[in-house]
Amino acid sequence: MTAASGDLNTGEAFAIARAADPEGVRTLTIATKIDTREKTNFVEQFKFMNNGLGVVCVRCRTKHEIE
C-alpha cells in the first residue's frame, strides 16, 4: 500500500514488492489519497503498474459526503 501523493514508482513498498514478486503476478497495488493527485500523470503510472492482481484506489470522503 502506498500513498498516491508521491511518485508511485519510487515508493519503498514497490521496491519490496518487486524484490519478492519480480514479475508482479502476485502483487495487488493499493493507492491511497488519490484525490490529491493530478489525474494525467497518475493515470499513466497506473497503466504501467496494472499487472498481476490489479489496482485498488482509495480516496477520502468529502465533507459533503460525510454529512
Residue pairs with C-beta under 8 A, 6 or more apart in sequence:
1 13
1 30
1 31
1 32
2 8
2 11
2 13
2 14
2 29
2 30
2 31
2 32
3 31
3 32
3 33
4 31
4 32
4 33
4 34
4 36
4 37
4 42
4 57
5 33
5 36
5 37
7 45
8 14
8 31
8 42
8 45
8 46
8 49
9 45
9 48
9 49
14 49
17 24
17 27
18 24
21 27
21 52
23 52
24 49
24 51
24 52
25 51
25 52
25 53
26 52
26 53
27 51
27 52
27 53
28 52
28 53
28 54
28 55
28 56
29 46
29 49
29 50
29 52
29 54
29 55
29 56
30 55
30 56
30 57
30 58
31 46
31 55
31 56
31 57
31 58
32 58
32 59
33 58
33 59
33 60
34 42
34 57
34 58
34 59
35 59
35 60
46 55
46 57
49 55
